[in-house]
Amino acid sequence: MKKNKAYQFLTDNGLLVILLLAFIIRMIYFVSLQPWNNDVINKSVLAYDAGGYHNMALGLLFDHSFNNCGSIRTPVYPIFLAVCYLISGKTIWFALFVQIIINLLTLLLTYKIALEFFTKEIALISVLLLALDNHQSEFTVSLVTETLFTFIFISSIYFLCVGLIKRKKTIKYLAIGGCLLGLATLTRPITFLFPVAAVIFIVGYYLIFNKAGSSKIRFKMCTVNSFIYVVFFLLTISPWLYRNYVLYNEVQLTSITGSNLLFYNVAITDTIKTGRPMKEAQAYFKQKASALGADTSDLHSFKNSQIYSQMAIKYIKNNIFLYGKSYLKGMINLFYDVNRFSDIKTKPGITRYKSTGFLIYFAVIYFFTIIGVISSVKKKQLITLLFLIIIFYFDAITGVIGESRFRIPIMPFIYIFCSIGFVPFYTLIVNKFSKVKYLSQVQ
């Protein structure tokens, strides 16, 4: 039975067409934003965290130092912006345009990963869904870390899964994967604990899925490859750890951990418990932290982070069930939040979703995603384990906040699962349509 012409054309030229479509969509967002307009830059582009990253990049250009990063930020994204500014004469629109190209490379990597382990149809549909994802486009023209981080992280996953499962230059690819994960972590520290998840995957591969060779050999390979991956990850992040040790006497990547835990995760829970606005909850915890010795002149110091963490842990222990409930709600919210930057200061991460259209969209996507996961599990495809680990990791580590921005890195894997579930359904519809058309022509 012949496949219809549209399907055949998409199969033959699909990747190029989809990348072109993705570029056009992102350029529409780019032109609509007008990031060359000074009023737009000041009011919209440099809002939220973007202003801080912009100043860090300028600090690198003019002072040739990371002083503006302080103890709260990691260096890769400011370096990226500084390079873009150096090339373009400090024009923000050029950095955003480069991010569009980087996002297209992320689509290409998603295609390559899907093609390595699944069919061409699944790879193409995965990239098409990613191209049409409006949040990918929105963050591409936002001066924040999401676009660069996702590209580097997806690159690290490509080398990890291809090197391990396909056994293509395993040692070399795992080393590259570890380095890229380190760079991703220096872009956004959210992946600092991901080597643990990667080691779980490597262990699962050698001790559960891969039965070739004796148990002794498999254990040796498991140990060696895990060691290589983790060591190259640590080597990559070690310069920044050393920098913070020299400046702050702390072997940590960032001092933001305690602040996020207390002023967002716990504060959101407190608004649910007391009913007071988010700003009041944050002010209350800030006052308590000050009474415990927190430095009000440097809110994000490592010393303050320790105080914030201790306060947060104590609060969580005293409100364990309420915190658990808000944590689960945040994890669920991650999958359907639609705001580019949710205003969690006034509407803490529980009920920000309103659009019926997006509800239908997410319902369809996750319906086929579940079917795809079930299908992959039944076929005992090892890559399924890695994808599920990635999705769970980002969902769990985000916790209470559950904003759409934290969903950006996991959408390539969700769309691959979605495509796995959708392709058999699509093929069935196409075949039935072709059969009906054929019978009508015969008659």
KAGI-V568784 format. One record per run of one state. SS is the DSSP state (alpha for helix, beta for strand, coil for the rest). FROM is the first residue (numbers start at 1). TO is the last residue. If there is no record, write none. Layout:
# KAGI-V568784
ss = {SS:SS}
from = {FROM:FROM}
to = {TO:TO}
This chain:
# KAGI-V568784
ss = {coil:alpha:coil:alpha:coil:alpha:coil:alpha:coil:alpha:coil:alpha:coil:alpha:coil:alpha:coil:alpha:coil:alpha:coil:alpha:coil:alpha:coil:alpha:coil:alpha:coil:alpha:coil:alpha:coil:alpha:coil:alpha:coil:alpha:coil:alpha:coil}
from = {1:5:34:38:46:50:63:67:70:76:89:92:118:120:133:134:141:146:166:170:188:189:192:194:210:215:249:256:275:278:292:302:319:320:334:356:379:382:399:404:443}
to = {4:33:37:45:49:62:66:69:75:88:91:117:119:132:133:140:145:165:169:187:188:191:193:209:214:248:255:274:277:291:301:318:319:333:355:378:381:398:403:442:443}
